Amino acid sequence: MNASQTSMLGETVRPSLRSAVVGLPGYVPGRRAQGADVAALASNENHHEPLPSVAAAVAEAAGRMNRYPDMGAVELRERIAAQLSVTAEEVAVGPGSVGVLQQIITGLCDAGDEVVFAWRSFEAYPILVELAGAVPVRVPLDAEEGHDLDSMAAAVTERTRVVLLCTPNNPTGVPIAHERIEAFLRGLRRDVLVVIDEAYVEYAEDGSGPDSLALYREFPNVCVLRTFSKAYGLAGLRVGYAVASPDIAEGLRRTAIPFGVTALAQQAAIASLDAEAGMRERSAGVKRERGRLQEALRALGWTVPESQGNFVWLRTGDELRTSLLEAFEAAGVMVRGYAGDGVRITVADSASTDRVIRVLNGITPPRH
Ligand SMILES: *Cc1c(COP(=O)(O)O)cnc(C)c1O
């Protein structure tokens, strides 16, 4: 029998979602490529296949998938710590840096606490904040598509527990200069955790963004967030990490879903650290294509901020955005559109750069 119950008021009684979940914006993923002839430039993925040494480490780990992984991810944390000259106690890993960020926000925020971040930035931010019952505080980007740190400082209240800084910023590619973050930190309460999300740091030119680990050493309320998903090419395996003061990092490890980082992901990340030279070489190729694409865009009359990520940003009104997306779609090029803001194009190999330029050749850029 499956009779539904009714309350005394005659309403059907059934389980309901928390209001924070009902109101949650869904994460809109970049569309998945269908067919061999489609250029997948919507998700900032690495277009290279896994390095052979990384694929071999995964294959080897796959033979032990009947076993739970090392829950403490000790070997991986030690390797990350050695690479960054910190201790394993200061490292917490998670299923992607989005997973780690969820650990950060649920670990620090009670209902009604505030999390300040720039907007537009990474679309996972408001979702993770609202899921925790916390309040997202969006501070508009400045006219150069970068973080407006003065306005962000002004947006901090006694309820602020976390500030998220995305450098280089997804989707605009604009980094935040070291000195500006340092000044921001000097003026900030020391009980606010400042997360520096560096998902694209391997694509940034030296000196364009902060020396985040130096900032962490100077300010213990800094947390550096990084991922193996982008330049290291492990998006499908889910592994990222935070560097934070030992008490915070320990708290993050405690908020993690047990065994959330698989043995395959742990071994792939370790093998990736061993193959750093290969990663750098591949990233250099993406940086060259980024330069070529930006140059071509400017020659066509676009104003593009200098991107330090593996993507470029075109600010457009909604009308132009729609026609751009249609033109890309017709050409089999998948890019990412943001309502009200613009279009983000992932940089990959030279053939995809050529295809992007060909599409844009037929489009009149916005006038400034
Ligand atoms: C892609 C991305 C991440 C990383 O996501 P993973 O969960 O590690 O795959 C984090 N922050 C930003 C800004 C990103 O664009």
The ligand as an ORCA input file, in Angstrom:
! r2SCAN-3c Opt
* xyz 0 1
  C      38.207     24.680    -12.049
  C      38.277     25.498    -10.817
  C      38.528     24.920     -9.583
  C      38.888     23.485     -9.442
  O      37.908     22.603     -9.491
  P      38.200     21.101     -9.072
  O      37.137     20.809     -8.087
  O      39.556     21.034     -8.444
  O      38.116     20.331    -10.316
  C      38.616     25.723     -8.464
  N      38.471     27.038     -8.556
  C      38.252     27.630     -9.728
  C      38.153     29.088     -9.773
  C      38.127     26.880    -10.887
  O      37.890     27.483    -12.047
*
